[in-house]
């Protein structure tokens, strides 16, 4: 994947401080869609994800907080069980 080709990403976070958690939520909301508590779906290139993670890194306490980004394979398998906040078949384009 080139640094400019977009892919689907899952970004998760576990933030100790309520204020910081809100700041990280606002930051991620500007780049993706919340899919569960502390989980975002983001459509971005490698370069864009690098910039986003650098932006988030400025907000968090790296000794106490945990933020992770996972690129999903294009042909990856997925399943959804239970009640969801989002409509079925919604994905970022």
C-alpha positions as CSV (number, residue, x, y, z in Angstrom):
1,X,0.0,0.0,0.0
2,X,1.4,3.4,-1.0
3,X,1.6,6.1,1.6
4,X,-1.3,8.0,-0.1
5,X,-3.7,5.0,-0.8
6,X,-6.5,5.0,1.7
7,X,-7.4,2.0,3.8
8,X,-9.8,1.2,6.6
9,X,-8.4,1.5,10.2
10,X,-9.7,0.8,13.7
11,X,-8.4,3.1,16.4
12,X,-9.0,2.2,20.0
13,X,-8.1,4.1,23.2
14,X,-8.0,3.7,26.9
15,X,-7.5,7.1,28.5
16,X,-7.3,7.6,32.3
17,X,-8.2,11.3,32.6
18,X,-11.7,12.4,31.6
19,X,-10.6,15.8,30.1
20,X,-7.9,14.1,28.0
21,X,-10.4,11.4,26.9
22,X,-12.7,14.1,25.7
23,X,-9.9,15.8,23.7
24,X,-8.9,12.5,22.1
25,X,-12.5,11.8,21.2
26,X,-12.8,15.3,19.6
27,X,-9.6,14.7,17.7
28,X,-10.6,11.3,16.4
29,X,-14.2,12.5,15.6
30,X,-12.6,15.0,13.2
31,X,-11.1,12.1,11.2
32,X,-13.4,9.1,11.6
33,X,-16.7,7.6,12.9
34,X,-17.2,6.4,16.5
35,X,-18.4,2.8,16.3
36,X,-18.3,1.8,20.0
37,X,-17.1,3.5,23.2
38,X,-13.4,4.2,22.7
39,X,-13.4,2.7,19.2
40,X,-13.3,4.6,15.9
41,X,-13.4,3.6,12.2
42,X,-11.1,5.8,10.2
43,X,-10.5,5.8,6.4
44,X,-7.0,7.2,5.8
45,X,-3.7,6.6,4.1
46,X,-0.6,5.6,6.0
47,X,0.6,9.2,5.9
48,X,-2.7,10.5,7.2
49,X,-2.7,7.9,10.0
50,X,0.8,8.8,11.0
51,X,-0.2,12.5,11.2
52,X,-3.3,11.6,13.2
53,X,-1.4,9.4,15.7
54,X,1.2,12.2,16.1
55,X,-1.6,14.6,16.8
56,X,-3.1,12.2,19.4
57,X,0.4,11.7,21.0
58,X,0.5,15.4,21.9
59,X,-2.8,15.0,23.8
60,X,-2.1,11.9,25.9
61,X,0.1,10.9,28.8
62,X,2.1,8.0,27.3
63,X,2.8,6.6,30.8
64,X,-0.8,6.1,31.6
65,X,-2.8,6.1,28.4
66,X,-3.1,3.6,25.5
67,X,-4.0,4.4,21.9
68,X,-3.8,1.8,19.1
69,X,-4.4,1.9,15.4
70,X,-4.9,-1.3,13.3
71,X,-5.1,-1.3,9.5
72,X,-7.8,-3.7,8.3
73,X,-7.0,-6.0,5.3
74,X,-9.0,-5.2,2.2
75,X,-10.5,-8.6,2.0
76,X,-10.7,-9.1,5.8
77,X,-13.6,-11.0,7.5
78,X,-15.8,-9.2,9.9
79,X,-18.9,-9.9,11.9
80,X,-21.2,-7.8,14.1
81,X,-23.2,-9.3,17.0
82,X,-25.7,-7.5,19.3
83,X,-27.0,-4.0,19.3
84,X,-25.0,-1.4,17.3
85,X,-24.9,2.4,17.4
86,X,-24.5,2.6,13.6
87,X,-26.8,1.4,10.8
88,X,-26.0,-2.0,9.2
89,X,-23.4,-1.9,6.4
90,X,-22.2,1.6,7.2
91,X,-18.5,2.1,6.4
92,X,-16.4,5.2,5.6
93,X,-15.8,5.9,2.0
